[in-house]
Amino acid sequence: MRRALIVGVMILIAAVTCTPASDDGGAAQPAPPPGGPIHGLSVVSDQVDDLSSIEAIRAHLARLSSDAERAAEIFRLSNKYRHQANPPHEFLGSDDHAHEPVKILNVSGYCKCCCAAALLMALGREAGISARGWALTHHSVSEIFYDRSWHMFDLSLMNYFITDAGRVAGVEDLIALKGRLINREHSPFIDEHGIYQSRFRSLPAGELSDYEVDGSHVYEYNYTEGHRIGLSLRAGEAIVRNWGNKGRHVNERQLDFWQAPLDDVGPVNSQLYLKDYYPGYRMGLVGNGELDYTLDLEGGTYRGGLLSEENTTVSRVGGAAALTLASPGRGEIVVPFSSSYVLLGGTIRGRFVRAGDGAIRVSISRNHGLDWETVWTAGQEGVFDAVIDL
């Protein structure tokens, strides 16, 4: 499946031609530079729901005929693409967590209760349904309103409760019935050992645990929207996406607060619930991949993939095309890298030529060029190969 997806991407790129577009007056617009990026590439599969943007999710939910069906589908999608684990920390807001629906379902694939509550609120409202959050005694949940009542879907523990009347209970039902709903008899997602479907927590005998409701109150879990999953590729660039965790994640340098059992494969152990929400799935829940870019110096299309260049040209050195100074002095090229996923590191491999008192330096910027950090300088003269750790 993954091999077919990558082949599909390459076919799509090969089929795209730089046909000049026309403006309202019918005049042809200039073609983009040779080798420039092609944006908006989309890879779809009959095995994976298209959740690549909030618009795609909204369209997916709009195909259903009732708000009850849409609420159940949000619950299913969350169970399929979101795992219970300490949330990714982006250090952007008051709680630092990534409360962005498309990011949660596509990029990280894991979070905890406040993020999951925000996820339900965001997607419910995008589907045109009223939604609200609740801060319980020790837990965060949210509800969706349909059929003239509120219904709690706990995307975090992957659970909800059914009333004796056969409807999905709301938090006010849990409060009014003082725990009489919080048991296996009223939940299809608690196993014989009292463990929730998320495999993360359990319901101790005689205790309300996560669903204690003393002092519970309605709470607005903030979220953001706007992230989109898309591909932009240049001539000489390829992306490989592997579904199977390599142990890489956005908080890998802060292991003291990141414990995520994401290395299971298929519906086993902490991901046992996948047997219901992803039948036949035998790979890891969270994917990793690689982005590879080889500058085409020989053909010259590399220029279309640069952000800028100054005083450089391509010359023949030892019979091979090489990037050199166009005139004595200083020259540079700036190669941009961007992704709708998370860039966790990288390397530069190349053959370098340093002569006399010349200098070669590699710098990176992590904030769109506002600041630059030198990560490598050529320490020897002559022709040599180097692998530079970024």
Secondary structure, DSSP 4 states (H G I P E B T S, - for coil): -HHHHHHHHHHHHHH---PPPB-TT-PBPPPPPTTPPEEEE---BTTB---SSHHHHHHHHHTSSSHHHHHHHHHHHHHHH-EESSPPB-S-SSS-B---HHIIIIII-EE-HHHHHHHHHHHHHHTT--EEEEE-SS-EEEEEEETTEEEE-BTTTTB--B-TTSSBPPHHHHHHTTTTTSSGGG-TTB-TTSBBTTSS-B--TT--GGG--TT-EEE-----------EEE-TTEEEEEEES--S--TTTT-GGG-------BSSSGGGTTHHHHSTT--SBSSEEEEEEE---TTTSGGGGG-SEEESEEEEEETTEEEEEESSSS--EEE-----SS-----EEEEEEEE-TT---EEEE-SSTTSS-EEEEE--S-EEEEEEEE-
